[in-house]
Structure formats: structure tokens, C-alpha cells
Amino acid sequence: MKLTTAASLLAFSTSSASAFAPSNHLLSSSSMARKEGTHVGPLNGFVKKIKKVLAPIVDVVIGDVFIGSEKTADWSRETELLIKEIPCANTQFLSISAGPQIFNRIVNNELGDATSLNSANVTAGWKKIDDQWEMDEETRGTEELFNLPGVWTNTILKNDDLTNNEAVPLRTVGGKEIMQSDITNSNVLFPMDDSDIVFADMAQAERVFKDLKLNAYSEGGGFPDTYNTDFNMQTDESFSRIFFHGMCAPLIMVQEEVTDPEHTKYGPHMVDLTHAADWKIREPDMFKKFGARIHFDENQMVSAIYDSDTEKLVLPGDSDWEAAKMQAKVTGVSICTVREHLAQTHLMVANDSSREVVLQLHPEHPIRRLLSIFTYNSVSVNQAAAGSLIHPRCTIHRALPLDYKDGVLPLFENARITSVAYQPFPDREIKNKALKNLTENDESGFPYYNEGCEYYEIARSMVREWLDKAGEEASDEYALAFYEAMRETTITQEYTLPEYSPENMVDLVTTIVWTVTGYHEIIGHVADYFDRPDKTGFRLTKKNPTTIDIQSSILGAIIGGTTAFPAPQLLAKFPNYIGVGDNVPAWEKDVWANFVYEMGLQAKKVQQNDRDRPSDFEFKYYDPSLFECSVSV
């Protein structure tokens, strides 16, 4: 049997499993990878025998039929051989299909632009009867987004409001809707198989990424282009930029005062990530443990790194200095990607707010009118995230070196219990005196905080004016229900929303606006990090700890590619939404126009700051002209 398209493989996989899915739940089994030996769901001897039959068939179909077919006609022989060498059918399948799919979605602009937001489409959850809003059970449906046993459970709307988008099922098997991720995450069809093969050099990596269409979109691929320059992450200066002026800035922000004499001699700044060494590695002979302690001097330059895997303190000039820097980069970027970006931004702020604005606020309510912009398409993107970034054997689990039960789940638990996602950004304490001095005495020294606070205050002024214009509706029964529902989501987090007050409502709405726009820009701008395996990634091999292995680097690039889809920009008039529609107040246009004006001024200020900085680093992330209006990718 010869299958010639990715759809044929999925049809084959689904039909092969359909006989067993109703009784044994093979496709959605939450058991671990074949080498982990840990099973959460039932996997009896009969099913194990089925797996032994099906998994090799899938391996052959992808490795021997797909690779070399018209689907890979543009690949070089070099790329074919390298992808075949990865003993993971899931990675091979994604290598074939993901890049072209992402590129086509970018070309088709599936998420739309500012004109796509239309007041007439704000309908979910409610219906109007005799000029009174009543709940509409048919359009306010929710479902379980994920259930991480003993760690965290969350629900999500079934459909987006403004777009009505949803993650479309591939087909129904045994009465259950099956998504592509249910198949590709299946332990029966796509067991976990790891590889520690690395590229011969970066030239080879670039050739392979180009063949897979995982190169930059401007070069014909599906990976996002970056607006930064010279961010190579190789030099000590560029490495340090990751932590002070890049994705890992939140880690610098929460550092404690350095007091230990053994640590102070390396400088006043320290990021301690040694706790990550406790997360279990599924192939300890193949991959390094996570964990590092990174020291920086008074000039924000890396001065020493403790590697938790080798249990060694490494200094600049030591033979293993580059390996130590890679250990620190991989640990920091992996934590920030899963914790700050995925868990706290997508699954907490974006998901919980998008759900509660529909469940608690009728379509004409002023708070919903505002937040509908900032939750645009968040439901469908988080539905997709559940399949590819949360569940066992998902894409990010395969890219990471972690055991699921004793590695991935503890990381998600850490994300929940340490979350200060709803604390107003200017109120977050800076405990390290040297860092505090940077924010108070040198505006250019830590723009993550200074420019973050400036944008927060612009957003807060807009929110306060919006709620003032709303009058009594800003604190009516719907508004109070929304606030209380949001407060309930924070009960088990480090920062719990305080009891309702008008000012606390302003802070809650502002924090949602700030998080899904400005904060998401810095924490989610992965274009700088996963385009080359010598920059950073999700795991390091024992045999070559200075680069990311081929399998993990491809999966990392695919994850990065999914952020490349163009989305509606925030700095826009939204001509079919703001001030438009039945019973929509005219004041919306004035408040929004002033917000756009202030953001425009701030954009110019940020751009000028970047030009005027005496040091070499760039910091463009808090430029409002770069912001998207929501977590929609």
C-alpha cells in the first residue's frame, strides 16, 4: 500500500486505530513514551501487542514511502538521509508537513487584520430577548483544555467569539472527535524515540532548514523574521543580552540580593536555576540535566556559570566555557518558553480572560467590548497549544529531554505556584539592589522594566478612561461577576487578585491588556532563538553539549514557526469594531484614538531610546508599533 500525502497517512493512522479506540482509548492514552516505562492510563498486554504491530508500520510508511515521494521532491539527498536517520516517525512526519503548512498559512493571512474585528460578530454566550440579555447555553459551551493530574486543570471555550474559530477535528472515531495531535501524540502510533545526532556544522543546518521550509519567511520559509540584528548569542555580550534584554529578562527581574561571599566575587547579579536539575531526564545517558547558576558583573556581563549537570563552576576562558553558556541558555529559554510564555501568558491570562469575558459579560458590556480586542482568536490558538505543547508526547515534550511525569509536570506546577501574572507590572518588587539602581539611575540599563512600566501606564490610563466613560456598568453585576471569576483563577498562584475595588478592576483589565500585547512580544518573540541550533533550544546531548541535536532543533523551529502567522496589529483604528454597531457608545472612538496616539508617541520614544543607547544591545520589544492585539498565535 503506497500512501502519497500527509492526509493519507493520517487517514491510515486513524482507520488502523479505530477498531481499538472505543474500548482501549489508544489514540488519547496518556501513557508515557515506550522507553519511559511510566503509565498514567491503562495499557494492557493486548494493546502493547497492537503497538508493536502499528508503530513499525507507521515508521515504514513515513520513512520509506513519504521521504523520497513528491512530498519531499524539493529536498536534497543530504536532507533525506539526515531525516531518515532520526528514529522518530513523529519528527519525520512533522519535518515533511509542518514547514509548508506554516508557510501557506502565512501567505493566506488566515488570522486577518484590523478590519477583521467586527462588532456584529460579538455574540457568543448570550442572546437578547425583549431587550434583555439572557445566557445562551448553545453558544457558551466550555470543555476541558487540559488536566495535569495533581498539578493543574483548566477549561476553555469551544469557539472563539469574534472569529468563531475552533480547532477542527480530523474525524470522529468511536464517537470521539480526533484531532491531528491525538494521532501524532499517540503512544501506539508514534511512540517516543529520541536521537542525539547533531548537524555536522551550521552550513548543513541551514541547508536542511531551507529544505524543510523552516528558514525565514523572507527567504521562502515558514519561520518568523526577526526585527533584531546581530543577536548571535555566541559572544559573552550577546549571551548576557538574553538575560538582561531578551526572553530571560523575567529571570533577572526576580533575582534576589547576592550576599554569599562565594557568589559576590563574581558580581552583583545572579540567576539561580539550579532547581531545574531535579526534573527527571528520560534518557540520562543521552541528554544533560537542566540547571545552571549564572553570575553577571556590574556591567551586566556574564562572569561565571555553575553547570548543574557537570556540577562544575566554569569561568570565561575555561575549555568548557562555551558548553556552560549553552547549558545556561537552554535551561533559561526552556523554562521561560514553558512557564512565562506558554503557561502564564497563554494558558492563564489569555485563556482565562477569553473564557470569562464571554461567560460573565454580555456582548454590549463595556468591559467585554474592550477586552474582545485583546482576546481575539485566543481560544483556537490555545486549543492548538494543548495538543502540541501540553500533553504527553506532544511536540515540545519530544523536543525537551524531560520525563513527562517527573519532569514536564513539575515544570507546569512551578509555573502555576510561582505565577505573578496578574500582579500589576509596576508593583512587582525588584529585590536586587544593583538591578534597582539600574532602573532608577540609568533608564537605558534595564528597559525591560522601565519601558514596560511606561507602556503599562499608557494602557492603564486608557483603561481608566474607558471604565470612567462606562459609568455604572463598570461595576454592575456583570462586571463584579467577571472580576470574581478572574480572581478565582488566581487562588493557587503566588499572586492572588485582591478583593474587588474600582481601582483593582482597572489594574486587572490593564494587566490583561499589557500581558497579551507588550509582555507577549518579548516573551514570545522566538524568532531570535530557534533559527540555528548553535544559538539555543530545548536540550543538550552528552556527546556534544555546544549545539542542539537535529531532532530537537527541528521541533524547536516548528514551534517557533507557529508564531509566524500575521495577526491584527494593536496600533490600528479597528474601523469595523471601535464605536461601530447597535447600542455601541460613540465615546469608544475618542478613547481608542487617544490610546493609539499615546502608543504612537511611545513607539517613537522606544525607537529613539534604541538609537541613543551608549551600549551595543538592542531593545525593541516594547515598541507598540510591533504589538499584536492579542495572543492569537
Steps between C-alpha positions, in 0.01 A plus 500: 500500500654828391383820666599824332373786717508604862121477508526139383730418788257652748210315341704180516596559861144579605339210320762259634435610855123538477430138584672540835429863592149457649601238759868565560530872420819441308510834327458708814678277749696709747765232546862606467750425226607145429836550676365681804312207646255722689131464422223729613225335296425126442730329253442125530694223335262483206548866418878462530481233233299731278758772549775264393311446175383854424803711597742324259245535219479874558880515510522329162224711342668826598865404474486285187192629314459867581867593501598477135144561373369816336446642849878527541586559135675826585721342764864429435633148543687631803178608669324171417778297659516717813124492560491124441773462760272643771326194651176687569210478254333799666803723436529371144132567434521854636820559302306421184176683573551785747716748309286510183179516706630794704621681189161461329316630806723807503437562131123459546497737801251278677478716813398814312580860588343791687201503264421140598372606840131575457252596771231286337705190581504557877218262582622196693341398829195724498179582315272801523134440583271803532803728531637294788815292485461135595756221502504286187614152595551401136774759447670508840630146500832418667714190505804374681815655355738283699512293815847462647435259790571656837646808331252711307169470316343760275205548267458692176218626282410274210513787251657842466256787526596749229631237258295195602817301434563163658750220467331291230487123568664276244220244525286316755617159624283294734283803574801715593627797302860432403745785444825466306684535831305207645658287229850646497513490884383138506728258683369223274562664164779745583695379806770718651835441330794731570805578291822677595630544144629852437565699181852485362511880499270802476521504121342156495234613748412796278469274194269258681284774652461651152391165356246458782374858447603584854717788387383863526179600326686773310713221353203283399454306824255478789717636780433854625734780404663694779526876530820471705851501359825339615336290771726198445494378864858379456710779648492568873334834426226342291452223756451758775246682287268197515466547875497878535338601174336190354265213575663422835465854639222381734760276666730797565203700629429255784861441610572533871771714653836325462653463849702178502875594488557207265257665260557873550854473367351434156278808505173637638261312269414129511231283341463173688333225296659207681157374611448382141755224558232317701287447190548144380667437163343214303830395338767598756778331304409701192403847625630746758298602803357848515632749753744788522598792719606800294706787644528847347729787591404865556514557123237229442763270349501128575787422739449139613259210444432202720392201285262277698564203273879499533479649853779736407550876521634622166674832434562694178802355324450148636491225241134425571385863511296474179331182626416672828345795317293259292385323816385832646328609177313173454387491863386863504329501161325166564364625833385834360339336197295255705441704816487872414383466138285187468363451851473847649428707188303262276333260741441740789451857385390454137291188554334594829413853386367383162277249678367727773423802280256277313358314800455802726454804272227547240610616152418867557671527837777764489762271657426227248503755219855593598639158583358334189779675310762358734363144496458479121558142377647395837265204536602318183871569548486357852299200383784430258757560774345229714569239235850607403639649821336343807415132467735199516698439182400839363747700292662686787521185716690329219727805463576511872712234675254469787303204625136604495385397847812607691626773268234675293229491768727655766583778253130575451443483874783749550332726245175500695627543854756770414268703279469874555336536160220720632710725719525849346842517338614824670416346839729200459784524748862525389697344785850530358648842584732510201209436266286756680777755452494431128129576483528816711827653382544376145184486293679317221645239733195277545235600245307178564378667819513872413335481160268226625374735772458784251282289273308368801413855606383587148275195504377579853405855401298366208327236715419751772347740246306215338353389832425858603305548178317173567354647817299262718554211258867489604386365837164338425411139577662377178824684570514370857436144379784537248741629763412226747533228233844631409599526865401137552750390232787649704427337838780241470754739347770700680313823429126485566283781374376712793134556584309713253535874497465740206879551495565125517271456200708758313815306588353165396386622158828690450706195590312290245559767234868537591570126520348392168664786309829641634605214728406241241717683248819445701421158645360368173743645246660162434636601160830588665546169679409193293628582151843340555596203719814676623294780660277320747218246518334247726769241581870414484663168426772346713726444201477853358377754758571810290217457248141376482448158342329473162171359631450759773615793285247409228220469754604830658493670161153359435378636833657833411345491156149483643553854635567637150138543391416869449240620750307826543731772626408699811592840356186516286159669487295176470253675267232228516512469875588809704189719535316291241179301550161513664503642853875563478593833665664767286756574773687180411653673199636790703649282773655261249633780280677650800645159588632456145647851512681433829629166372630675191693746714636214710606313187708799392649527850598132510654525154696809604614328820631215290698738281638696795618213721871527571536122516475264207186310590163550331167510678205538266250271669292771671447697181117513468525509121615136523220379728224266391161563657478163675656161561366376169807299386 
